[in-house]
Amino acid sequence: MGFLSRYFTEILGASRIITALLYTQHGTNKLLGFPLREGQDFEFPEIASLRFISGALELIGGPLIAIGLATRPLAFLMSGHMAFAYFLGHAPESFYPYVNGGDASILYCFMFLLLAAAGPGAWAVDNALKGSKPVSA
């Protein structure tokens, strides 16, 4: 796919933004009760519970990654968060991610790992703070 390589930084930046915004929804659901699935009730989680800590990471880290601020360290933290979420919350239910509902956790884990390794791509505050252009493939 050589014809797309010239757009690597833009594709990485767009992927960072979309991934972070989708990730943020999980935090707003856990801590703000929005959006709710049909039939889902909202109850604010107990402070310092796993659900509260997870929601806080998603609600704070998601927007920061979306704007591209401290992308590499936050993405590394979020990658670990999603690996932890998968093995603690999903894997005990079934070996198969589709069955245990953990496929999104796995995708987030590896997308954040990619961002930690490759950087934020285009349109990131990190790039403006460093005064440099994003690295291309």
C-alpha positions in Angstrom: 0.0 0.0 0.0 2.7 2.4 -0.9 0.3 5.0 -2.2 -1.0 5.6 1.3 2.4 5.9 3.0 2.6 9.6 2.1 -0.4 10.1 4.3 0.9 8.2 7.3 0.9 11.1 9.7 -2.6 12.2 8.8 -4.0 8.7 9.0 -2.3 8.1 12.4 -3.6 11.5 13.6 -7.1 10.8 12.5 -6.9 7.3 14.1 -5.7 8.8 17.3 -8.6 11.3 17.4 -11.3 8.8 16.6 -10.0 6.1 19.0 -9.7 8.6 21.8 -13.2 10.0 21.3 -14.7 6.5 21.3 -12.7 5.6 24.4 -13.9 8.8 26.1 -17.5 7.5 25.7 -16.8 4.7 28.1 -15.8 7.2 30.7 -18.8 9.4 30.2 -21.0 6.3 30.5 -19.4 5.2 33.7 -19.2 8.6 35.4 -21.9 10.7 33.8 -24.5 8.2 32.8 -24.3 9.2 29.1 -24.8 7.7 26.7 -26.8 4.8 28.1 -27.7 1.6 26.2 -31.4 0.8 26.0 -32.4 -0.7 29.4 -29.2 0.4 31.1 -29.6 2.1 34.5 -27.0 4.6 35.8 -25.6 4.5 39.2 -22.5 6.6 40.1 -19.7 4.2 41.0 -18.2 4.1 44.4 -15.1 6.3 44.7 -11.9 4.3 44.4 -13.7 1.3 42.9 -12.3 -0.2 39.7 -15.3 1.2 37.8 -14.6 4.7 39.1 -10.8 4.6 38.4 -11.5 3.1 34.9 -14.0 5.8 34.2 -11.7 8.6 35.4 -8.8 7.3 33.2 -11.2 7.2 30.2 -12.8 10.5 30.9 -9.5 12.4 31.4 -7.1 10.4 29.2 -9.4 10.2 26.2 -9.7 13.9 25.5 -6.0 14.5 26.2 -5.0 11.8 23.7 -7.6 13.2 21.3 -5.9 16.6 21.3 -2.5 15.0 21.2 -1.2 16.2 24.6 1.3 13.8 26.4 0.2 11.2 23.8 3.0 8.7 24.2 2.9 8.3 28.0 -0.9 8.5 28.2 -1.3 6.0 25.4 1.1 3.6 27.1 -0.9 3.9 30.3 -4.2 3.4 28.5 -2.8 0.4 26.7 -2.0 -1.2 30.0 -5.4 -0.1 31.3 -7.2 -2.0 28.4 -5.0 -5.1 28.8 -5.9 -5.1 32.5 -9.6 -4.6 31.7 -9.5 -7.5 29.2 -7.9 -10.0 31.5 -9.8 -9.0 34.6 -13.2 -8.3 33.2 -13.6 -10.2 30.0 -11.2 -13.2 29.7 -12.7 -15.1 32.7 -16.1 -15.2 30.9 -14.8 -17.1 27.8 -11.6 -17.8 25.8 -13.1 -16.1 22.8 -13.1 -12.2 22.7 -16.2 -12.1 20.6 -18.1 -14.1 23.1 -16.7 -12.4 26.2 -17.3 -8.9 24.9 -13.6 -8.0 25.1 -12.8 -7.4 21.5 -13.0 -3.6 21.9 -10.6 -3.8 24.9 -8.1 -5.7 22.8 -8.4 -3.2 19.9 -8.0 -0.2 22.3 -5.0 -1.9 23.9 -3.1 -2.3 20.6 -4.2 1.0 19.1 -2.9 2.8 22.2 0.3 0.7 22.1 0.8 1.8 18.5 0.3 5.5 19.5 2.8 5.0 22.3 5.4 3.7 19.9 4.7 5.8 16.8 3.6 9.0 18.4 0.5 11.1 17.9 0.6 11.7 14.1 -0.7 14.9 12.7 -2.8 17.6 14.4 -1.3 17.1 17.9 -0.5 19.6 20.6 2.6 17.6 21.3 3.9 18.5 17.8 3.2 22.2 18.4 4.9 22.2 21.8 8.0 20.6 20.3 7.9 22.8 17.3 8.4 19.9 15.0 6.6 18.1 12.3 5.3 14.6 13.0 7.4 11.6 12.0 6.3 9.9 8.8 6.6 6.2 8.0 
